Every structure is written in C-alpha cells, then in structure tokens.
Amino acid sequence: MSEMLTKEPVRTGEQSIGGLFLAVLKRDLLLSYRCRSDLVNPLIFFLMVATLFPLGVSPEPDFLAQVAPGVVWVAALLATLLSMDSVFRSDYEDGTLEQTLLSPQPLFVVVLGKITAHWMLTGLPLALLAPLLGVMLFLPEGGMGGLMLSLLLGTPTLSLVGAIGAALTVGLRKGGVLISLLVLPLYIPVLIFGTSAVQAAVTGLPLDGYIALLGAMLALGIGLAPLAVGAALRISVSG
Amino acid sequence: MAEKKKWMPRWFYQMASPRWSYEIMGKLMPWFAIPAAVLLVLGIAWALAFAPQDYQQGNSFRIIYIHVPSAILAQSCYMLMAVAGAIGLIWKMKVADMVAKSCAPIGATMAILALATGAIWGKPTWGSWWVWDARLTSMLILLFLYLGVIALNSAFESEATAAQATAVLALVGLVNIPIIKYSVEWWNTLHQPATFTLTERPAMPAEMWVPLLIMVIGFYCFFAVSLMMRTRNEIIHRERRASWVRELIEKQ
C-alpha cells in the first residue's frame, strides 16, 4: 500500500522542486495583481506612519535626521505586520489551503513560495520606497544605501517570521491583533540590527557586520521558519 | 518487541495517563510544599533580618532575595513550557499539553515580579524606575513572549488545537530567545555608555549568598507546587467527563 502511494509522487517531485516554487510564486503574484488595492495599501500605510512623526514629535531637521533610521524601520515593520494576516487567509477561506496540505508536494517549498511572493509584494516595494521617506525625514545622503540594503535583507526575515504568526492564527476569525502580539517580540532583533546598520552608514562606519548579521538571521529564517509555518498550518486546518 | 531496547523509562509513558499523573502529582505535592514553606520562611527571615547590609546600597539591596529567584524562575519556566509543548507535539501527550498551559501564567507572573522588584530597586540605586538596560529589556521581551503564548492559547475554542498551536509558538520563541538576548545586549552596549550596566556583583560573603541560594531553591519548590496544583486543576477540568473524575467528586 505504501509503495503504491509513494511511487507516483516521486516522479512528480523529480520534475519540480524549483518548478513548484515558481508555480506557487507565480500564482500568488497573479492573485495579488488582480486585486491591486491590497497591493498599494501597505505602502500608503508606510508613508502615513512616517508622516506622523514630524507632526507628533518635532519637525526640526536635526532631530528628524537623528530618529529617521528608527522611524523608517518601525514603519516598515508595522506595514509588513499589517499585510501579514492576508498571506494564508484567502487560501484558507476558499479551501485551497486544505488541498495544498493534502497534495504530495513538499509543504516547505509551497510555504517558501508563498512567503517569497508576500515579500515581493510588500518588503521589496517598501525597501524601494524607503529613500523617499529618508528624504522626507532628512536622513543624511550617506545613509540611503545602508537604509535600502538593510531593508532588502531585513524585510524577508520579517515576512518569514510573520508567516508563522499568520499560520497560527489563520483558523481564527479575528487574527489581526493577535498576530501583532505573537510576532512583534520576535521582530526585535531584526529591528535592532536594521537600525544599527543605517546609523552606522550615516556616521560613515563600516556596516558589513550588521549586514552579515541580518543575512545570518535571514538564512536561519529560510531554513527554519517554513517548517514552523507548515506545522502551524496543519494545526490550524485540522483544528 | 520485547527485545527492543526501551529508551524511555516506564514512568514517561505512564505520564500520558491523566489519571496516573493526577494521582502521582497528589502524592508528590507534600514533598515539595513542605520544603517550599520551610525554605521560603527561613530564607526571607535570614535575608531581611540577619544578612549583613551592603556597604554601598545599604538595606535596599535586600530586594535581590526576591528579584533574583523570580528572574531565574521566569527564564527556566519558559524552557519547561517549550519542552512540555514539544513533548505534547511529538508524543501527543495530553498531560504535557496541560503542563505547558499551566506554565505560562506562572512564568508571566514571575517575569512581572522580577520587573517590579527590579524597578523598586532601581529607584534608590539608579535614581529612576526604568532604565533601558539590556537585562531589563530582555526580561520585558520575555514577558511579551509569555503574553503572546497566553493570548494565543485563549483564542482557540478547541483545547487540543490551542495546545498544539501554543507549543509551536513556544518552540519558535525558544529558538528566538538567545537571538533576542544577544541582540539586545549588543544594542545596549552600542547605544549607551556603560554607566547603567549591572556591574559584576562584588564577591559576596557567604552570609549574603547562602540565603539567596535558599531563596532560589525555595522558589523552585514553590514553582513545582503551584505548577502541580494548576496541572491537577487542568486535568480535572478536561477529564470532567471521565468516570474516575466523577467517582473522585462523588467521594468528596
């Protein structure tokens, strides 16, 4: 019995670890492209949060330049968090998620594909938009490169860790606030090294160390987070 | 089958039976409750009345006899919760789920106690209630992790799903705790000159550290008792439809 079951999937598996990843990626990108407002919302949120700080704290250029790395990073973190709830939500509601879990494809790859799609639609645009915010907040020009680089390396980790929270809460009707509670403490290391990298870039110090640490966290996240997401999805769907 | 090497002791498998666990915890409880009471009373009396004053901090240092044990316990409680959660996930052991669930509120309370006593001690010593010191901040983040676990656990209607989801979160937290700890320490040393770091305690005389050790052991015993009480309550609550629980209630 078990032999019969395993014979077929082995062949399909051979065809497509990369193919599966690309198929999932393409599907998710296409789905989001069809619903464009969801795509822009995190970016608008990102912009709005950054606007609040000069209004709420102080419009002084010197002061803003000092806090700019932290403000941009916190805004990016919150924007990622807001978009997290929708990663698995629609798949869960229309039953696609259950089919995915039943399919013989490795869940690790499917999950990684979905997370990559999420990052391409939130983290990547955020990183590209960040210099605009940097200019608004008087971030010194030397810091722009560090800002973009740290966001490019840090936001995938945010997506990976956030997906764990999203997977744990996908079966619940009100997941929004709960995700933030679960995930925010786990975001702290990324925030620390991200802002430190930008500050190092502003002051002209070498930022290799921070970038290496962000990369290390990303590598750890790619290796471990999809496993946790897969386990969490199975729990959420079966419960 | 009989020749297969047993790599887990028998009591580990017996633990899977809620009834057996309930009974064994009932038997074990006095063995922890009495030492807990004796050690805590002895330790408090020694610490507050007989231990010598600190030559710099005077009497205010005495709060460490509460602060240090609660901080140690808050950390080890998270470990226990994650390990119990992992056992529940791997062996599908209901009792392990219940232990993990019972750990969370105790650990959160200990973290709050550690933070509160730290703040009270910080006011006369550092001149402010709160300092963004690395160790304080990582304790605060530990408290956040506990609160997340509690919030997730109470969000599910099905107890089995709640236990599994919480176990995954606790394990993710366990992987993250060292990363958070070291990143926070680094952040602190980068941003702040070393004025507020908790300096290495001067080598304490024995009259000072012996009561501290007594308090730590007393806290552990107290933790064991309160964990067993909570777990027993949880077992009774979840097994309320089982016949042995009904018999137990009818007997009383």
Contacts between the chains, C-beta under 8 A, distances in Angstrom:
chain1	res1	chain2	res2	distance
A	164	B	168	7.6
A	164	B	169	7.8
A	164	B	172	5.7
A	168	B	152	6.4
A	168	B	165	5.0
A	168	B	168	6.5
A	168	B	169	6.2
A	169	B	152	7.5
A	169	B	155	7.2
A	171	B	156	7.8
A	171	B	161	7.4
A	172	B	155	5.4
A	172	B	156	7.1
A	178	B	151	6.0
A	178	B	152	6.6
A	178	B	155	5.8
A	181	B	144	7.8
A	181	B	147	6.7
A	181	B	148	4.8
A	181	B	151	5.1
A	181	B	152	7.9
A	182	B	148	4.5
A	182	B	151	7.5
A	182	B	152	6.0
A	182	B	169	6.1
A	184	B	144	7.2
A	185	B	141	5.1
A	185	B	144	4.1
A	185	B	145	5.2
A	185	B	148	6.5
A	185	B	173	7.8
A	185	B	176	7.9
A	185	B	180	7.3
A	186	B	172	7.0
A	186	B	173	7.3
A	186	B	176	5.2
A	186	B	180	7.8
A	188	B	141	6.1
A	188	B	180	5.7
A	188	B	183	6.9
A	188	B	184	7.1
A	189	B	176	7.5
A	189	B	179	5.0
A	189	B	180	5.7
A	189	B	183	3.9
A	189	B	184	8.0
A	192	B	183	4.7
A	192	B	184	7.0
A	192	B	186	7.2
A	192	B	187	4.5
A	193	B	183	6.5
A	196	B	187	7.0
A	196	B	190	6.2
A	217	B	179	7.1
A	224	B	175	6.7
A	228	B	168	5.9
A	228	B	171	7.4
A	228	B	172	5.4
A	231	B	89	7.7
A	231	B	168	5.5
A	232	B	165	6.6
A	232	B	168	5.1
A	235	B	161	6.1
A	235	B	164	4.4
A	235	B	165	5.3
A	235	B	168	6.7
A	236	B	161	7.6
A	236	B	165	7.1
A	238	B	161	7.4
A	239	B	156	6.6
A	239	B	158	5.3
A	239	B	160	7.2
A	239	B	161	2.9
A	239	B	164	7.4
A	239	B	165	7.5
